[in-house]
Amino acid sequence: MGALAILFSSSADYTKVLKYSGTNVVLPSLLALKNDTATLETKALAYYTTQNATTLGELQDAWKAAHVSLKKVEVFYFGPGTYPSTKNYYVKMDAFETISARPLWTYVNKIITNTASCATTDPITSTDLAACSVIYKGFEPLEMLIFSSDSLASTIDDATSINSVNTAGSRRLEYIKSLGQLINQDANSLYTSWDPAGGNFLGNFIAGNGSYFSNQGVAFDTYVQSLGNIVYQIWDGKLGGPACITPGCSTNPNPKSTEATFSRNAYQDLYDNLLGFELGYQGNPADTDAVTLSTMIQAQNSQLDTDIKAAIAALKAAINPSNDLYAQIEADGTSVGTSITTNVQPIYNLAEALKVLFNVDAFSALDVPSLPPAADGD
């Protein structure tokens, strides 16, 4: 009998963990994203109407605020957020983890120049854009349009230059408005799919049934693995890979592989991913009735729980959200040098420590199947 089965002797005990996590962690996080993207849509419309330094600054701030909620929600990378393609609501907003489908300027420019195979109407509408592949929509295309005037991530552009290309009546400006509308629409759809008053995926998650789960054990494993995935993404996809310090890296450091390259928001994104993981692991520390993964680990191995929390705290302390990961990697050119070893490597090492504690030790204690080999923490 596995460790989890020993600890939890009835389905009611599974229900406590899944119910707390779904009701008090996942659903409020999705609601925050829904609300923040509503503000983003409002600011996109205001900028569409009037282009000046004030409306652009407010739109950029709204993008960053909504991105905070987005990165906290990324921890829950399963269910209708990622599958099937008819839903896929999170991926439509943020295709970073899909790698091959990540939006690039090449694709964004096709919408602007009306050379894409979709959204060919003039003006562009959110309805037409919704039918496009994820390479054309979500937070990243909007980021490119409101933080850059020249499509170059290596330069930081001012409001005057950005406003000069986002001219009234242009497809670029229509694209901005449509992206704001569609992002909010997808955030609403994701929340509604979980909401008990909507699609009630929350109910499926708690009961371990429906088309996604065959039982509560599968729902639990999915939740734990989703948290493990974000730890792996922080360690490799968002730090080690771009800096080329992950074991086996055979290419060169590539700052363009970081997140949020045009807004230079990558460290803030890492920090918010970590906050999402922390909430997913231990819930609200002030909630004395919480039944969480931390509760379960503590019951079996209190030292492991202490070590995981200490690793989270150490990594949080090491990440300065205002630092520029793109610039730190770019400074070393085509090989790992002083900037990466001084600035990125220490954070990477702390992320690796958390990865081993959670993706290996906690997975073992909870009797949860490992992630695929590339992400199993070995």
N, C-alpha and C positions, 0 to 999 in steps of 0.2 A: 504493500500500500504506500502511495506517495506521501510526501510530507504534508501537502495540502489536504489530502484525504484524511490524514490522521488529525490534523488541526480542526478541520470542519467535518463534522459527522452527519450533517443533514443539509438538505437543499436550502433550508431557511437561512443557514449560515452563509452560503454562497450569496443568497439574495441580499443580505445585509451589506456586503461589500459592493456588489454590483449596483444596488439601489443608491447607496450613499454616493458612489463615484459618478453614476449617471445623473442623479438628481442634483447633487450639490457641487459637482465639479464640471462635468461636461456641459450640461444644459445652460448654466449661467455663463460659461465661456462663450458658447454659441450665441447667446442673447447679446452679450457685449459686442461681438463681431457684427451682429445684425444692426445694432444701434449705431455703432461707429461707421459702418458703411452707409447708413442713411445720411449721416452728416457729410460723408465723402461725396455722395451723390448731389446733395444740396450745394456744396462748394464747387463741384464740377459745373453745375448749371449756372451758378453765379459767375464763374470765370468764362463760361461760354457766352454769357450776356455781355460782360465787361472785362476786358483784358487790361489789367494794370498791376503794379507791384503789390498792392494790397490783396486783390482777389487771387493772384497767383500764390502769394505767401500763405493765405488761408487755405487754399487747395493743397499746397504742399504739406502744411501742418495736419490737415485732415487725412491725407494719405498716410503720413507717419503714424498718426493716432490709430487709424484703422489697421495699419500693419502690425502694431503692437498686439492687438486682439487676434489678428490672423496668425501670428507666430505662436501665440499661446494655444490656439486651437489646433495647430499643426501636430501637436502631441497626440491628438485623437484621430490619427490617420487611418481610419477604417470605416466600414459601413457605407452609407450613402455619400459620404464625403469623397470616396475614392472609387466606388463601384456600385452598379455597372455604369457603362458609358452614358446611358440615358440620364443618369443622375450625376455622379462624379463631381459634386458641387464644390468640394474643396479644391480639387485639381483645376477646375475651371478658373478659380481665383488665383491659384498659386501652383504652377507646374514645375517648380524648382526641383523637386525630388524625382520627377520623371526623366530628367536630364535630356533625353533625345527630343522631348516635346517642349522644352523650355523656350519661351518667347525670345526672339533675337531681333535686332534692329532690321535685319534683312526682311523678316516677315512683316514687321510693323510698317515698314516703308511701302510694302506692297498694298496695304490697305490705303495708305495716304495717296499713293499714285494710281490707285484703282487698277492694279495689275494682279490682285489676288483672285482666286477662284470663288470667293465668297464676298459678301458685303459690297456688292458692286453697285448698289443703288446710290443715288446722289440726290439729297444728302444721305449719309450713313444713318441707320437707325439701330437701336439696341436689338430689335427683333431680327434684323438681318445679321448683325454681328453674333447673335446667339447661335446661329447655325454654323459658325466658323469653328475650326479646330482650336484647341487650347493654345496653339502657338501664336494666335492673334489676339488673345484677350486675357483679362485678369489684371493683377496689380502691376506686373512688370511692364507691359506696354504703356500703361498710364504713367508709370514712373519715368519712362524714357521721354514721354511727351511733355511732362511738366517740370523735369529737372535738367533737361538738356535741350540745346538748340542745334547741335551739330552731330548728334548721334554717336559721339565719342565718349566712352566712359572714362577715358583718361583725363578729360578736362572737366572743370567745374564751372558751369555757366551762370551768369547773373540774370536777374529778372528782365532786364532790358532786352538781352539777346533772346531769351526764351519767348517773351511776348512778341518779339519781332517776327517770329516764324509761326506763332499761333494767331494768325490774322483772322479777322471776322469773315465768316462765310467759307473758310477753308475746310477741306476734308480733315485736316489735322485737328481742327477745333471740334468738328462734328464727331470725330473719333473719341476725343476726350470726354465729351458729354455722354456718348453711348457707352463707353467703358465704365464711367461712374454709375450709370443706370444698371448696367449688366452685373457689375460687381455686387451692388446692393441686392439685386434680384437673386443672385446665386447664394448670397449670405442668408437671405430670407428663406430660400428653399431649403438650405441646409438646416437652419433652425427648425423650420416647420416639419421637416422629415423626422426630427427627434422628438418634437413637442407631442405630449400625450393628446393634445387637442387637434393634432395634425396627423402625420404619418405614424406617430407613436413608435419610432425605432427605439426610444427609451424603454418602452415596455418589452420589446424583443430582446434588448440588451440585458435587462434585469432577469427575464424569464429564461433566456437562452433558447429562443425559438425563432420562428420565421424563416425567411429564405437565407439569412446570413449565418445562423447558429443552429447546430443540431442539439445542443444542450448548454447548461450553464457553465460547464467546464470549458467549453469552446469559447464562450463569451468572455470568461475570465482570462483565458490564455491570450485571446485577441487583445484585450486591454493591456495586459502586462507586456506583450510583444510590441504593442504600439508605443508604449513608453520607452522600451528598449531601443526601438527604431530611432526615436528622436535623439537619444544619447549617442547612438552610432552616427547619425547625421551630423551632429555637432562636432564629433571627434574627426570624422573622415570627410564627409561631403562638404562641410562648411568651413573646416580649418585645415586638416591635414592634406586633403586633396589639392585645394588651391595653392597651398604653400609648398606642396611636394615634400612633405615630411612624414606622410603615411608610409609604413613599410612596403617596399615593393614599387614605390613611385618611380616610373621609368621615363617620365617626361620632364618638363621644367615648371617652376612656379608660374601660376597663371592667375593674376588678379581678376581677370574677367570671369573666372569660375566662382568667385565669391557671390554672395547674395547682395541684392540691392546696390548694384555697382554705380548706378547713376546718382542715387541719393546718398551714397556712402553710408548706408545704414546697417551694414553687416554685423557689427558688434552689438548694436541694439537688438537686432534680430536674434542673435545668439543668446543674449541675455533674456529675451522674452521667451524663447524656446525653453530655456532652463527654468524660468518661473512657471511655465506650463507644466514641465516635468515635475517640479517640486510640488505643485498643487495636486497633480495626478497621483503622486506617491503618498503624500501625507495629508491631503485635504487641508482644511482650515485648522491650524493648530489651536485656535481658540474654541473650536467645537469639541467639547469633551465627549460627545456621543458619537464622534466619527469612527467608522469602521473602515479602515483603509489598508493599502498594501503595507504601509508602515506598521500598522497595528498587527498585521499577520507576521511580518518579519520579526517584530519585537517579541512576539509570543514564542518564537522558535529560537531566535538568536539575537538577543538584545544588542550585542556588540556589533553585529552586522548592520542593524538599523542605525546605531550611533555612527558607524563609519560612513554609511551612505549619506546621512544628513550632514556630516562633517565635510564630505566630498562635495556635496551641493554648495555648502557655504563657502568653501575654498574657491570653487570655480566662479561663483557669483562675485566674490571679492576681487578676483583676478581680471574680470571683464569690465573694462571701462566703456560703456555704451557710446561715449562721444569720440572714441578713437576711430581711426580710419584703417580698417583691415586692408582695403584695396591698396592704399598708399604704402602700407608697411610691406606688403608683398611686392609691389611694383618697384620699391626702392632697391631691391636686390637684383633686378634684371632677370637674366635667364638661368640663374643658379641660386641655391640657398646660401644666403650670406648673413651678415651681422644683423640686419633688420629683422629677418625672420627668426633667427635663433634667439634674439634678445626679446622681441615683442610677441611673436606667435607661439614659439615652441613651449614656453612655460604654461600657457593656457591650454595648449594641445595636451601636454603631459597631465594636467589636472583633469581634463576631459577623459583621457584614457583611464585614469584611476577610477573615475566614476563609472566608466563603461565596464570595467572588470568587476567592480563591486555589484553593479546592478545586473548587467547582461549575463554574467557568469554566476556569481555567488547567489544573488537574489533569485534568479531564474531556477537555480538548483534547489534552493530552499523551498520555493513555491511549487516545485515539480512542473514547471512550465517548459515546453519544448523550446530549444534554442532557435534563434533567428537563423536564416540561411547563412552558409559559411562565411560570406563576405561581411556579415554583420553580427557574428555571434560572440564577439568579444575576445576571441582567441588571439 
